[in-house]
């Protein structure tokens, strides 16, 4: 979980978007509870509400397929994206966040934007 802090710190210090600007967060999900733990930790680190309903609202759609399929390793991030795109309203132009825990403690934070089409 310290890797989530570090990757957010690096991203925000480089002039990245504010946390609340992101429409969704996609975490590696060896098990879906890990995504919830990571997001709760990130929200807490940034001084935001860590209420269970707030976190469920932020991650519920991105964990839907992984809950059924289970661990798909790296593909779990993209499976989360597919789940959101299948379920969400139009996200055109909305920023998405792909924080990485980091294999071997080399975390990263990849922002993305949904393009039309």
C-alpha positions as CSV (number, residue, x, y, z in Angstrom):
1,X,0.0,0.0,0.0
2,X,3.0,2.3,0.4
3,X,3.6,1.9,-3.3
4,X,0.1,3.5,-3.9
5,X,1.2,6.5,-1.8
6,X,4.5,6.8,-3.6
7,X,3.0,6.6,-7.1
8,X,0.3,9.2,-6.2
9,X,2.9,11.5,-4.7
10,X,5.1,11.3,-7.7
11,X,2.2,11.8,-10.1
12,X,0.8,14.8,-8.2
13,X,4.2,16.4,-7.8
14,X,4.6,16.4,-11.6
15,X,1.4,18.4,-12.0
16,X,-1.1,15.6,-12.5
17,X,-4.9,15.9,-12.1
18,X,-6.6,16.2,-8.8
19,X,-7.9,12.9,-7.3
20,X,-11.5,13.9,-7.6
21,X,-11.2,14.6,-11.4
22,X,-10.9,10.9,-12.2
23,X,-14.0,9.1,-13.3
24,X,-12.7,5.7,-12.3
25,X,-9.6,3.9,-10.9
26,X,-8.3,0.6,-12.2
27,X,-6.1,-1.4,-9.8
28,X,-4.4,-4.8,-10.3
29,X,-6.7,-7.2,-8.6
30,X,-5.1,-10.4,-7.5
31,X,-8.3,-10.4,-5.5
32,X,-10.9,-7.7,-5.7
33,X,-10.5,-6.8,-2.0
34,X,-7.0,-5.6,-2.8
35,X,-8.4,-2.9,-5.1
36,X,-10.7,-1.7,-2.3
37,X,-7.8,-1.7,0.2
38,X,-5.6,0.2,-2.2
39,X,-8.3,2.8,-3.0
40,X,-9.2,3.3,0.7
41,X,-5.5,3.8,1.5
42,X,-5.1,6.3,-1.4
43,X,-8.2,8.3,-0.3
44,X,-7.0,8.3,3.3
45,X,-3.5,9.4,2.3
46,X,-5.1,12.3,0.3
47,X,-7.4,13.3,3.2
48,X,-10.7,12.1,1.6
49,X,-13.6,10.3,3.1
50,X,-13.0,6.5,3.3
51,X,-16.6,5.6,3.8
52,X,-17.4,2.1,2.5
53,X,-20.2,3.4,0.2
54,X,-17.9,6.0,-1.3
55,X,-15.3,3.4,-2.1
56,X,-17.9,1.0,-3.5
57,X,-19.2,3.7,-5.7
58,X,-15.8,4.4,-7.1
59,X,-14.8,0.8,-7.6
60,X,-18.0,-1.3,-7.9
61,X,-18.1,-1.2,-11.7
62,X,-14.4,-1.7,-12.2
63,X,-14.4,-4.8,-10.1
64,X,-17.5,-6.5,-11.4
65,X,-15.9,-8.8,-13.9
66,X,-13.0,-9.7,-11.7
67,X,-15.4,-10.7,-9.0
68,X,-16.7,-13.4,-11.3
69,X,-13.6,-14.4,-13.1
70,X,-11.0,-14.2,-10.3
71,X,-7.4,-13.3,-10.7
72,X,-6.3,-12.7,-14.3
73,X,-3.0,-11.1,-13.3
74,X,-2.1,-8.1,-15.5
75,X,-5.3,-8.5,-17.5
76,X,-7.3,-7.7,-14.3
77,X,-6.6,-4.0,-14.9
78,X,-8.0,-4.2,-18.5
79,X,-10.8,-6.4,-17.4
80,X,-11.8,-3.7,-15.0
81,X,-11.7,-1.2,-17.9
82,X,-13.9,-3.5,-20.0
83,X,-16.4,-3.9,-17.1
84,X,-16.7,-0.1,-16.7
85,X,-17.1,0.6,-20.4
86,X,-19.8,-2.1,-20.5
87,X,-21.8,-0.6,-17.6
88,X,-21.1,3.1,-17.3
89,X,-22.8,6.0,-18.9
90,X,-20.9,7.9,-21.6
91,X,-17.4,8.6,-20.3
92,X,-16.2,10.5,-23.4
93,X,-13.5,13.0,-22.3
94,X,-13.4,11.7,-18.7
95,X,-10.1,11.0,-17.2
96,X,-9.3,7.5,-15.9
97,X,-6.6,6.4,-13.4
98,X,-4.4,3.3,-13.6
99,X,-2.3,3.2,-10.5
100,X,0.2,0.4,-10.2
101,X,1.4,-1.3,-7.0
102,X,4.6,-2.0,-8.8
103,X,6.2,-5.4,-9.4
104,X,9.3,-5.4,-7.4
105,X,8.3,-2.1,-5.8
106,X,8.5,0.0,-9.0
107,X,5.0,1.6,-8.9
108,X,3.6,3.9,-11.5
109,X,0.5,6.0,-12.2
110,X,-0.9,6.1,-15.7
111,X,-3.7,8.5,-16.4
112,X,-5.9,8.0,-19.5
113,X,-8.9,9.7,-21.2
114,X,-11.8,8.1,-22.9
115,X,-11.9,9.0,-26.5
116,X,-15.1,9.3,-28.6
117,X,-16.2,6.2,-30.4
